């Protein structure tokens, strides 16, 4: 009977350790997801800014030589 109790105790300890590990991994994943979302948002803003600047450069008058050339 003592062996069964020891075995059950070891299994319970292992289960508790695994549950703690899963919770820590879940927390880390949630934190990394926040970072990914922040980076995605920043990339979207930079892309919009780049496209806007590119559009403005296309609308700008062409570079011409000054009359004294």
mmCIF file of the N, C-alpha and C atoms, coordinates in Angstrom:
data_MODEL
# 
_entry.id   MODEL 
# 
loop_
_atom_site.group_PDB 
_atom_site.id 
_atom_site.type_symbol 
_atom_site.label_atom_id 
_atom_site.label_alt_id 
_atom_site.label_comp_id 
_atom_site.label_asym_id 
_atom_site.label_entity_id 
_atom_site.label_seq_id 
_atom_site.pdbx_PDB_ins_code 
_atom_site.Cartn_x 
_atom_site.Cartn_y 
_atom_site.Cartn_z 
_atom_site.occupancy 
_atom_site.B_iso_or_equiv 
_atom_site.pdbx_formal_charge 
_atom_site.auth_seq_id 
_atom_site.auth_comp_id 
_atom_site.auth_asym_id 
_atom_site.auth_atom_id 
_atom_site.pdbx_PDB_model_num 
ATOM 1   N N  . UNK A 1 1  ? 0.827  -1.197 0.000   1.00 0.00 ? 1  UNK A N  1 
ATOM 2   C CA . UNK A 1 1  ? 0.000  0.000  0.000   1.00 0.00 ? 1  UNK A CA 1 
ATOM 3   C C  . UNK A 1 1  ? 0.870  1.259  0.000   1.00 0.00 ? 1  UNK A C  1 
ATOM 4   N N  . UNK A 1 2  ? 1.979  1.208  0.708   1.00 0.00 ? 2  UNK A N  1 
ATOM 5   C CA . UNK A 1 2  ? 2.879  2.355  0.795   1.00 0.00 ? 2  UNK A CA 1 
ATOM 6   C C  . UNK A 1 2  ? 3.436  2.727  -0.580  1.00 0.00 ? 2  UNK A C  1 
ATOM 7   N N  . UNK A 1 3  ? 3.730  1.715  -1.412  1.00 0.00 ? 3  UNK A N  1 
ATOM 8   C CA . UNK A 1 3  ? 4.236  1.984  -2.757  1.00 0.00 ? 3  UNK A CA 1 
ATOM 9   C C  . UNK A 1 3  ? 3.195  2.716  -3.604  1.00 0.00 ? 3  UNK A C  1 
ATOM 10  N N  . UNK A 1 4  ? 1.942  2.310  -3.453  1.00 0.00 ? 4  UNK A N  1 
ATOM 11  C CA . UNK A 1 4  ? 0.871  2.978  -4.199  1.00 0.00 ? 4  UNK A CA 1 
ATOM 12  C C  . UNK A 1 4  ? 0.720  4.428  -3.765  1.00 0.00 ? 4  UNK A C  1 
ATOM 13  N N  . UNK A 1 5  ? 0.810  4.676  -2.481  1.00 0.00 ? 5  UNK A N  1 
ATOM 14  C CA . UNK A 1 5  ? 0.691  6.048  -1.967  1.00 0.00 ? 5  UNK A CA 1 
ATOM 15  C C  . UNK A 1 5  ? 1.850  6.895  -2.474  1.00 0.00 ? 5  UNK A C  1 
ATOM 16  N N  . UNK A 1 6  ? 3.070  6.339  -2.450  1.00 0.00 ? 6  UNK A N  1 
ATOM 17  C CA . UNK A 1 6  ? 4.233  7.062  -2.972  1.00 0.00 ? 6  UNK A CA 1 
ATOM 18  C C  . UNK A 1 6  ? 4.081  7.347  -4.459  1.00 0.00 ? 6  UNK A C  1 
ATOM 19  N N  . UNK A 1 7  ? 3.586  6.364  -5.178  1.00 0.00 ? 7  UNK A N  1 
ATOM 20  C CA . UNK A 1 7  ? 3.379  6.533  -6.621  1.00 0.00 ? 7  UNK A CA 1 
ATOM 21  C C  . UNK A 1 7  ? 2.350  7.619  -6.890  1.00 0.00 ? 7  UNK A C  1 
ATOM 22  N N  . UNK A 1 8  ? 1.261  7.610  -6.162  1.00 0.00 ? 8  UNK A N  1 
ATOM 23  C CA . UNK A 1 8  ? 0.208  8.626  -6.323  1.00 0.00 ? 8  UNK A CA 1 
ATOM 24  C C  . UNK A 1 8  ? 0.755  10.005 -5.958  1.00 0.00 ? 8  UNK A C  1 
ATOM 25  N N  . UNK A 1 9  ? 1.541  10.058 -4.894  1.00 0.00 ? 9  UNK A N  1 
ATOM 26  C CA . UNK A 1 9  ? 2.132  11.338 -4.473  1.00 0.00 ? 9  UNK A CA 1 
ATOM 27  C C  . UNK A 1 9  ? 3.057  11.877 -5.563  1.00 0.00 ? 9  UNK A C  1 
ATOM 28  N N  . UNK A 1 10 ? 3.891  11.006 -6.134  1.00 0.00 ? 10 UNK A N  1 
ATOM 29  C CA . UNK A 1 10 ? 4.797  11.438 -7.216  1.00 0.00 ? 10 UNK A CA 1 
ATOM 30  C C  . UNK A 1 10 ? 4.002  11.921 -8.427  1.00 0.00 ? 10 UNK A C  1 
ATOM 31  N N  . UNK A 1 11 ? 2.942  11.211 -8.761  1.00 0.00 ? 11 UNK A N  1 
ATOM 32  C CA . UNK A 1 11 ? 2.102  11.620 -9.890  1.00 0.00 ? 11 UNK A CA 1 
ATOM 33  C C  . UNK A 1 11 ? 1.434  12.973 -9.627  1.00 0.00 ? 11 UNK A C  1 
ATOM 34  N N  . UNK A 1 12 ? 0.965  13.184 -8.405  1.00 0.00 ? 12 UNK A N  1 
ATOM 35  C CA . UNK A 1 12 ? 0.351  14.464 -8.058  1.00 0.00 ? 12 UNK A CA 1 
ATOM 36  C C  . UNK A 1 12 ? 1.372  15.594 -8.133  1.00 0.00 ? 12 UNK A C  1 
ATOM 37  N N  . UNK A 1 13 ? 2.590  15.331 -7.662  1.00 0.00 ? 13 UNK A N  1 
ATOM 38  C CA . UNK A 1 13 ? 3.650  16.344 -7.740  1.00 0.00 ? 13 UNK A CA 1 
ATOM 39  C C  . UNK A 1 13 ? 3.982  16.668 -9.193  1.00 0.00 ? 13 UNK A C  1 
ATOM 40  N N  . UNK A 1 14 ? 4.080  15.621 -10.008 1.00 0.00 ? 14 UNK A N  1 
ATOM 41  C CA . UNK A 1 14 ? 4.381  15.815 -11.422 1.00 0.00 ? 14 UNK A CA 1 
ATOM 42  C C  . UNK A 1 14 ? 3.265  16.619 -12.103 1.00 0.00 ? 14 UNK A C  1 
ATOM 43  N N  . UNK A 1 15 ? 2.043  16.295 -11.783 1.00 0.00 ? 15 UNK A N  1 
ATOM 44  C CA . UNK A 1 15 ? 0.895  17.001 -12.351 1.00 0.00 ? 15 UNK A CA 1 
ATOM 45  C C  . UNK A 1 15 ? 0.907  18.473 -11.944 1.00 0.00 ? 15 UNK A C  1 
ATOM 46  N N  . UNK A 1 16 ? 1.209  18.743 -10.677 1.00 0.00 ? 16 UNK A N  1 
ATOM 47  C CA . UNK A 1 16 ? 1.263  20.130 -10.198 1.00 0.00 ? 16 UNK A CA 1 
ATOM 48  C C  . UNK A 1 16 ? 2.374  20.891 -10.910 1.00 0.00 ? 16 UNK A C  1 
ATOM 49  N N  . UNK A 1 17 ? 3.532  20.247 -11.088 1.00 0.00 ? 17 UNK A N  1 
ATOM 50  C CA . UNK A 1 17 ? 4.655  20.884 -11.782 1.00 0.00 ? 17 UNK A CA 1 
ATOM 51  C C  . UNK A 1 17 ? 4.288  21.171 -13.239 1.00 0.00 ? 17 UNK A C  1 
ATOM 52  N N  . UNK A 1 18 ? 3.656  20.223 -13.897 1.00 0.00 ? 18 UNK A N  1 
ATOM 53  C CA . UNK A 1 18 ? 3.265  20.416 -15.293 1.00 0.00 ? 18 UNK A CA 1 
ATOM 54  C C  . UNK A 1 18 ? 2.205  21.511 -15.423 1.00 0.00 ? 18 UNK A C  1 
ATOM 55  N N  . UNK A 1 19 ? 1.272  21.557 -14.492 1.00 0.00 ? 19 UNK A N  1 
ATOM 56  C CA . UNK A 1 19 ? 0.252  22.606 -14.529 1.00 0.00 ? 19 UNK A CA 1 
ATOM 57  C C  . UNK A 1 19 ? 0.899  23.978 -14.368 1.00 0.00 ? 19 UNK A C  1 
ATOM 58  N N  . UNK A 1 20 ? 1.875  24.085 -13.463 1.00 0.00 ? 20 UNK A N  1 
ATOM 59  C CA . UNK A 1 20 ? 2.592  25.353 -13.272 1.00 0.00 ? 20 UNK A CA 1 
ATOM 60  C C  . UNK A 1 20 ? 3.362  25.733 -14.530 1.00 0.00 ? 20 UNK A C  1 
ATOM 61  N N  . UNK A 1 21 ? 4.011  24.759 -15.142 1.00 0.00 ? 21 UNK A N  1 
ATOM 62  C CA . UNK A 1 21 ? 4.770  25.006 -16.375 1.00 0.00 ? 21 UNK A CA 1 
ATOM 63  C C  . UNK A 1 21 ? 3.847  25.473 -17.495 1.00 0.00 ? 21 UNK A C  1 
ATOM 64  N N  . UNK A 1 22 ? 2.708  24.837 -17.636 1.00 0.00 ? 22 UNK A N  1 
ATOM 65  C CA . UNK A 1 22 ? 1.748  25.231 -18.671 1.00 0.00 ? 22 UNK A CA 1 
ATOM 66  C C  . UNK A 1 22 ? 1.261  26.656 -18.432 1.00 0.00 ? 22 UNK A C  1 
ATOM 67  N N  . UNK A 1 23 ? 1.000  27.005 -17.194 1.00 0.00 ? 23 UNK A N  1 
ATOM 68  C CA . UNK A 1 23 ? 0.550  28.360 -16.876 1.00 0.00 ? 23 UNK A CA 1 
ATOM 69  C C  . UNK A 1 23 ? 1.637  29.393 -17.205 1.00 0.00 ? 23 UNK A C  1 
ATOM 70  N N  . UNK A 1 24 ? 2.891  29.078 -16.880 1.00 0.00 ? 24 UNK A N  1 
ATOM 71  C CA . UNK A 1 24 ? 3.994  29.992 -17.193 1.00 0.00 ? 24 UNK A CA 1 
ATOM 72  C C  . UNK A 1 24 ? 4.160  30.156 -18.692 1.00 0.00 ? 24 UNK A C  1 
ATOM 73  N N  . UNK A 1 25 ? 4.066  29.053 -19.427 1.00 0.00 ? 25 UNK A N  1 
ATOM 74  C CA . UNK A 1 25 ? 4.174  29.117 -20.884 1.00 0.00 ? 25 UNK A CA 1 
ATOM 75  C C  . UNK A 1 25 ? 3.022  29.925 -21.485 1.00 0.00 ? 25 UNK A C  1 
ATOM 76  N N  . UNK A 1 26 ? 1.845  29.753 -20.942 1.00 0.00 ? 26 UNK A N  1 
ATOM 77  C CA . UNK A 1 26 ? 0.698  30.503 -21.413 1.00 0.00 ? 26 UNK A CA 1 
ATOM 78  C C  . UNK A 1 26 ? 0.898  32.006 -21.186 1.00 0.00 ? 26 UNK A C  1 
ATOM 79  N N  . UNK A 1 27 ? 1.414  32.358 -20.014 1.00 0.00 ? 27 UNK A N  1 
ATOM 80  C CA . UNK A 1 27 ? 1.689  33.770 -19.722 1.00 0.00 ? 27 UNK A CA 1 
ATOM 81  C C  . UNK A 1 27 ? 2.724  34.341 -20.678 1.00 0.00 ? 27 UNK A C  1 
ATOM 82  N N  . UNK A 1 28 ? 3.778  33.567 -20.939 1.00 0.00 ? 28 UNK A N  1 
ATOM 83  C CA . UNK A 1 28 ? 4.815  34.025 -21.870 1.00 0.00 ? 28 UNK A CA 1 
ATOM 84  C C  . UNK A 1 28 ? 4.257  34.188 -23.276 1.00 0.00 ? 28 UNK A C  1 
ATOM 85  N N  . UNK A 1 29 ? 3.431  33.265 -23.692 1.00 0.00 ? 29 UNK A N  1 
ATOM 86  C CA . UNK A 1 29 ? 2.819  33.345 -25.015 1.00 0.00 ? 29 UNK A CA 1 
ATOM 87  C C  . UNK A 1 29 ? 1.933  34.582 -25.130 1.00 0.00 ? 29 UNK A C  1 
ATOM 88  N N  . UNK A 1 30 ? 1.162  34.865 -24.096 1.00 0.00 ? 30 UNK A N  1 
ATOM 89  C CA . UNK A 1 30 ? 0.296  36.048 -24.105 1.00 0.00 ? 30 UNK A CA 1 
ATOM 90  C C  . UNK A 1 30 ? 1.139  37.316 -24.187 1.00 0.00 ? 30 UNK A C  1 
ATOM 91  N N  . UNK A 1 31 ? 2.252  37.369 -23.468 1.00 0.00 ? 31 UNK A N  1 
ATOM 92  C CA . UNK A 1 31 ? 3.132  38.539 -23.511 1.00 0.00 ? 31 UNK A CA 1 
ATOM 93  C C  . UNK A 1 31 ? 3.755  38.695 -24.895 1.00 0.00 ? 31 UNK A C  1 
ATOM 94  N N  . UNK A 1 32 ? 4.205  37.612 -25.474 1.00 0.00 ? 32 UNK A N  1 
ATOM 95  C CA . UNK A 1 32 ? 4.780  37.677 -26.815 1.00 0.00 ? 32 UNK A CA 1 
ATOM 96  C C  . UNK A 1 32 ? 3.727  38.087 -27.844 1.00 0.00 ? 32 UNK A C  1 
ATOM 97  N N  . UNK A 1 33 ? 2.503  37.653 -27.665 1.00 0.00 ? 33 UNK A N  1 
ATOM 98  C CA . UNK A 1 33 ? 1.437  38.032 -28.596 1.00 0.00 ? 33 UNK A CA 1 
ATOM 99  C C  . UNK A 1 33 ? 1.199  39.536 -28.540 1.00 0.00 ? 33 UNK A C  1 
ATOM 100 N N  . UNK A 1 34 ? 1.263  40.121 -27.326 1.00 0.00 ? 34 UNK A N  1 
ATOM 101 C CA . UNK A 1 34 ? 1.122  41.573 -27.199 1.00 0.00 ? 34 UNK A CA 1 
ATOM 102 C C  . UNK A 1 34 ? 2.213  42.284 -27.988 1.00 0.00 ? 34 UNK A C  1 
ATOM 103 N N  . UNK A 1 35 ? 3.444  41.771 -27.885 1.00 0.00 ? 35 UNK A N  1 
ATOM 104 C CA . UNK A 1 35 ? 4.570  42.375 -28.597 1.00 0.00 ? 35 UNK A CA 1 
ATOM 105 C C  . UNK A 1 35 ? 4.364  42.255 -30.106 1.00 0.00 ? 35 UNK A C  1 
ATOM 106 N N  . UNK A 1 36 ? 3.908  41.099 -30.561 1.00 0.00 ? 36 UNK A N  1 
ATOM 107 C CA . UNK A 1 36 ? 3.649  40.898 -31.993 1.00 0.00 ? 36 UNK A CA 1 
ATOM 108 C C  . UNK A 1 36 ? 2.583  41.881 -32.476 1.00 0.00 ? 36 UNK A C  1 
ATOM 109 N N  . UNK A 1 37 ? 1.532  42.060 -31.697 1.00 0.00 ? 37 UNK A N  1 
ATOM 110 C CA . UNK A 1 37 ? 0.466  42.988 -32.082 1.00 0.00 ? 37 UNK A CA 1 
ATOM 111 C C  . UNK A 1 37 ? 0.978  44.429 -32.123 1.00 0.00 ? 37 UNK A C  1 
ATOM 112 N N  . UNK A 1 38 ? 1.821  44.807 -31.169 1.00 0.00 ? 38 UNK A N  1 
ATOM 113 C CA . UNK A 1 38 ? 2.407  46.146 -31.182 1.00 0.00 ? 38 UNK A CA 1 
ATOM 114 C C  . UNK A 1 38 ? 3.270  46.342 -32.422 1.00 0.00 ? 38 UNK A C  1 
ATOM 115 N N  . UNK A 1 39 ? 4.065  45.333 -32.747 1.00 0.00 ? 39 UNK A N  1 
ATOM 116 C CA . UNK A 1 39 ? 4.928  45.428 -33.924 1.00 0.00 ? 39 UNK A CA 1 
ATOM 117 C C  . UNK A 1 39 ? 4.100  45.484 -35.204 1.00 0.00 ? 39 UNK A C  1 
ATOM 118 N N  . UNK A 1 40 ? 3.030  44.713 -35.249 1.00 0.00 ? 40 UNK A N  1 
ATOM 119 C CA . UNK A 1 40 ? 2.157  44.728 -36.432 1.00 0.00 ? 40 UNK A CA 1 
ATOM 120 C C  . UNK A 1 40 ? 1.532  46.110 -36.608 1.00 0.00 ? 40 UNK A C  1 
ATOM 121 N N  . UNK A 1 41 ? 1.086  46.695 -35.507 1.00 0.00 ? 41 UNK A N  1 
ATOM 122 C CA . UNK A 1 41 ? 0.495  48.026 -35.558 1.00 0.00 ? 41 UNK A CA 1 
ATOM 123 C C  . UNK A 1 41 ? 1.521  49.058 -36.026 1.00 0.00 ? 41 UNK A C  1 
ATOM 124 N N  . UNK A 1 42 ? 2.725  48.964 -35.488 1.00 0.00 ? 42 UNK A N  1 
ATOM 125 C CA . UNK A 1 42 ? 3.785  49.897 -35.892 1.00 0.00 ? 42 UNK A CA 1 
ATOM 126 C C  . UNK A 1 42 ? 4.135  49.717 -37.368 1.00 0.00 ? 42 UNK A C  1 
ATOM 127 N N  . UNK A 1 43 ? 4.206  48.473 -37.830 1.00 0.00 ? 43 UNK A N  1 
ATOM 128 C CA . UNK A 1 43 ? 4.484  48.200 -39.231 1.00 0.00 ? 43 UNK A CA 1 
ATOM 129 C C  . UNK A 1 43 ? 3.386  48.778 -40.123 1.00 0.00 ? 43 UNK A C  1 
ATOM 130 N N  . UNK A 1 44 ? 2.127  48.639 -39.712 1.00 0.00 ? 44 UNK A N  1 
ATOM 131 C CA . UNK A 1 44 ? 1.016  49.200 -40.481 1.00 0.00 ? 44 UNK A CA 1 
ATOM 132 C C  . UNK A 1 44 ? 1.150  50.719 -40.595 1.00 0.00 ? 44 UNK A C  1 
ATOM 133 N N  . UNK A 1 45 ? 1.487  51.378 -39.471 1.00 0.00 ? 45 UNK A N  1 
ATOM 134 C CA . UNK A 1 45 ? 1.651  52.839 -39.502 1.00 0.00 ? 45 UNK A CA 1 
ATOM 135 C C  . UNK A 1 45 ? 2.813  53.248 -40.402 1.00 0.00 ? 45 UNK A C  1 
ATOM 136 N N  . UNK A 1 46 ? 3.925  52.526 -40.300 1.00 0.00 ? 46 UNK A N  1 
ATOM 137 C CA . UNK A 1 46 ? 5.083  52.842 -41.138 1.00 0.00 ? 46 UNK A CA 1 
ATOM 138 C C  . UNK A 1 46 ? 4.779  52.610 -42.615 1.00 0.00 ? 46 UNK A C  1 
ATOM 139 N N  . UNK A 1 47 ? 4.030  51.555 -42.905 1.00 0.00 ? 47 UNK A N  1 
ATOM 140 C CA . UNK A 1 47 ? 3.657  51.277 -44.295 1.00 0.00 ? 47 UNK A CA 1 
ATOM 141 C C  . UNK A 1 47 ? 2.782  52.398 -44.842 1.00 0.00 ? 47 UNK A C  1 
ATOM 142 N N  . UNK A 1 48 ? 1.815  52.837 -44.060 1.00 0.00 ? 48 UNK A N  1 
ATOM 143 C CA . UNK A 1 48 ? 0.955  53.942 -44.493 1.00 0.00 ? 48 UNK A CA 1 
ATOM 144 C C  . UNK A 1 48 ? 1.777  55.206 -44.721 1.00 0.00 ? 48 UNK A C  1 
ATOM 145 N N  . UNK A 1 49 ? 2.687  55.485 -43.814 1.00 0.00 ? 49 UNK A N  1 
ATOM 146 C CA . UNK A 1 49 ? 3.533  56.677 -43.948 1.00 0.00 ? 49 UNK A CA 1 
ATOM 147 C C  . UNK A 1 49 ? 4.405  56.579 -45.193 1.00 0.00 ? 49 UNK A C  1 
ATOM 148 N N  . UNK A 1 50 ? 4.994  55.419 -45.428 1.00 0.00 ? 50 UNK A N  1 
ATOM 149 C CA . UNK A 1 50 ? 5.831  55.227 -46.605 1.00 0.00 ? 50 UNK A CA 1 
ATOM 150 C C  . UNK A 1 50 ? 5.024  55.425 -47.888 1.00 0.00 ? 50 UNK A C  1 
ATOM 151 N N  . UNK A 1 51 ? 3.842  54.823 -47.944 1.00 0.00 ? 51 UNK A N  1 
ATOM 152 C CA . UNK A 1 51 ? 3.015  54.963 -49.145 1.00 0.00 ? 51 UNK A CA 1 
ATOM 153 C C  . UNK A 1 51 ? 2.596  56.410 -49.360 1.00 0.00 ? 51 UNK A C  1 
ATOM 154 N N  . UNK A 1 52 ? 2.313  57.107 -48.276 1.00 0.00 ? 52 UNK A N  1 
ATOM 155 C CA . UNK A 1 52 ? 1.950  58.514 -48.373 1.00 0.00 ? 52 UNK A CA 1 
ATOM 156 C C  . UNK A 1 52 ? 3.128  59.336 -48.909 1.00 0.00 ? 52 UNK A C  1 
ATOM 157 N N  . UNK A 1 53 ? 4.311  59.091 -48.386 1.00 0.00 ? 53 UNK A N  1 
ATOM 158 C CA . UNK A 1 53 ? 5.494  59.811 -48.862 1.00 0.00 ? 53 UNK A CA 1 
ATOM 159 C C  . UNK A 1 53 ? 5.804  59.470 -50.312 1.00 0.00 ? 53 UNK A C  1 
ATOM 160 N N  . UNK A 1 54 ? 5.625  58.217 -50.663 1.00 0.00 ? 54 UNK A N  1 
ATOM 161 C CA . UNK A 1 54 ? 5.860  57.805 -52.038 1.00 0.00 ? 54 UNK A CA 1 
ATOM 162 C C  . UNK A 1 54 ? 4.875  58.503 -52.981 1.00 0.00 ? 54 UNK A C  1 
ATOM 163 N N  . UNK A 1 55 ? 3.618  58.590 -52.565 1.00 0.00 ? 55 UNK A N  1 
ATOM 164 C CA . UNK A 1 55 ? 2.596  59.253 -53.371 1.00 0.00 ? 55 UNK A CA 1 
ATOM 165 C C  . UNK A 1 55 ? 2.928  60.734 -53.526 1.00 0.00 ? 55 UNK A C  1 
ATOM 166 N N  . UNK A 1 56 ? 3.373  61.368 -52.447 1.00 0.00 ? 56 UNK A N  1 
ATOM 167 C CA . UNK A 1 56 ? 3.741  62.785 -52.508 1.00 0.00 ? 56 UNK A CA 1 
ATOM 168 C C  . UNK A 1 56 ? 4.920  63.005 -53.449 1.00 0.00 ? 56 UNK A C  1 
ATOM 169 N N  . UNK A 1 57 ? 5.871  62.083 -53.434 1.00 0.00 ? 57 UNK A N  1 
ATOM 170 C CA . UNK A 1 57 ? 7.045  62.253 -54.303 1.00 0.00 ? 57 UNK A CA 1 
ATOM 171 C C  . UNK A 1 57 ? 6.658  62.096 -55.773 1.00 0.00 ? 57 UNK A C  1 
ATOM 172 N N  . UNK A 1 58 ? 5.656  61.285 -56.048 1.00 0.00 ? 58 UNK A N  1 
ATOM 173 C CA . UNK A 1 58 ? 5.208  61.128 -57.431 1.00 0.00 ? 58 UNK A CA 1 
ATOM 174 C C  . UNK A 1 58 ? 4.458  62.362 -57.910 1.00 0.00 ? 58 UNK A C  1 
ATOM 175 N N  . UNK A 1 59 ? 3.800  63.064 -56.993 1.00 0.00 ? 59 UNK A N  1 
ATOM 176 C CA . UNK A 1 59 ? 3.037  64.250 -57.343 1.00 0.00 ? 59 UNK A CA 1 
ATOM 177 C C  . UNK A 1 59 ? 3.922  65.496 -57.427 1.00 0.00 ? 59 UNK A C  1 
ATOM 178 N N  . UNK A 1 60 ? 5.106  65.426 -56.858 1.00 0.00 ? 60 UNK A N  1 
ATOM 179 C CA . UNK A 1 60 ? 5.999  66.588 -56.841 1.00 0.00 ? 60 UNK A CA 1 
ATOM 180 C C  . UNK A 1 60 ? 6.482  66.876 -58.264 1.00 0.00 ? 60 UNK A C  1 
ATOM 181 N N  . UNK A 1 61 ? 6.707  68.152 -58.541 1.00 0.00 ? 61 UNK A N  1 
ATOM 182 C CA . UNK A 1 61 ? 7.215  68.486 -59.879 1.00 0.00 ? 61 UNK A CA 1 
ATOM 183 C C  . UNK A 1 61 ? 8.594  67.854 -60.079 1.00 0.00 ? 61 UNK A C  1 
ATOM 184 N N  . UNK A 1 62 ? 8.880  67.536 -61.312 1.00 0.00 ? 62 UNK A N  1 
ATOM 185 C CA . UNK A 1 62 ? 10.157 66.912 -61.624 1.00 0.00 ? 62 UNK A CA 1 
ATOM 186 C C  . UNK A 1 62 ? 11.316 67.856 -61.336 1.00 0.00 ? 62 UNK A C  1 
ATOM 187 N N  . UNK A 1 63 ? 12.445 67.268 -61.101 1.00 0.00 ? 63 UNK A N  1 
ATOM 188 C CA . UNK A 1 63 ? 13.642 68.086 -60.858 1.00 0.00 ? 63 UNK A CA 1 
ATOM 189 C C  . UNK A 1 63 ? 14.155 68.577 -62.190 1.00 0.00 ? 63 UNK A C  1 
ATOM 190 N N  . UNK A 1 64 ? 14.268 69.883 -62.306 1.00 0.00 ? 64 UNK A N  1 
ATOM 191 C CA . UNK A 1 64 ? 14.762 70.475 -63.548 1.00 0.00 ? 64 UNK A CA 1 
ATOM 192 C C  . UNK A 1 64 ? 16.022 71.242 -63.257 1.00 0.00 ? 64 UNK A C  1 
ATOM 193 N N  . UNK A 1 65 ? 16.833 71.449 -64.274 1.00 0.00 ? 65 UNK A N  1 
ATOM 194 C CA . UNK A 1 65 ? 18.057 72.212 -64.102 1.00 0.00 ? 65 UNK A CA 1 
ATOM 195 C C  . UNK A 1 65 ? 17.727 73.692 -64.012 1.00 0.00 ? 65 UNK A C  1 
ATOM 196 N N  . UNK A 1 66 ? 18.465 74.394 -63.224 1.00 0.00 ? 66 UNK A N  1 
ATOM 197 C CA . UNK A 1 66 ? 18.271 75.845 -63.173 1.00 0.00 ? 66 UNK A CA 1 
ATOM 198 C C  . UNK A 1 66 ? 18.573 76.462 -64.545 1.00 0.00 ? 66 UNK A C  1 
ATOM 199 N N  . UNK A 1 67 ? 18.027 77.605 -64.816 1.00 0.00 ? 67 UNK A N  1 
ATOM 200 C CA . UNK A 1 67 ? 18.193 78.213 -66.153 1.00 0.00 ? 67 UNK A CA 1 
ATOM 201 C C  . UNK A 1 67 ? 19.643 78.487 -66.530 1.00 0.00 ? 67 UNK A C  1 
ATOM 202 N N  . UNK A 1 68 ? 20.549 78.655 -65.592 1.00 0.00 ? 68 UNK A N  1 
ATOM 203 C CA . UNK A 1 68 ? 21.923 79.010 -65.943 1.00 0.00 ? 68 UNK A CA 1 
ATOM 204 C C  . UNK A 1 68 ? 22.745 77.820 -66.411 1.00 0.00 ? 68 UNK A C  1 
ATOM 205 N N  . UNK A 1 69 ? 22.207 76.625 -66.485 1.00 0.00 ? 69 UNK A N  1 
ATOM 206 C CA . UNK A 1 69 ? 22.951 75.472 -66.997 1.00 0.00 ? 69 UNK A CA 1 
ATOM 207 C C  . UNK A 1 69 ? 22.796 75.339 -68.475 1.00 0.00 ? 69 UNK A C  1 
# 
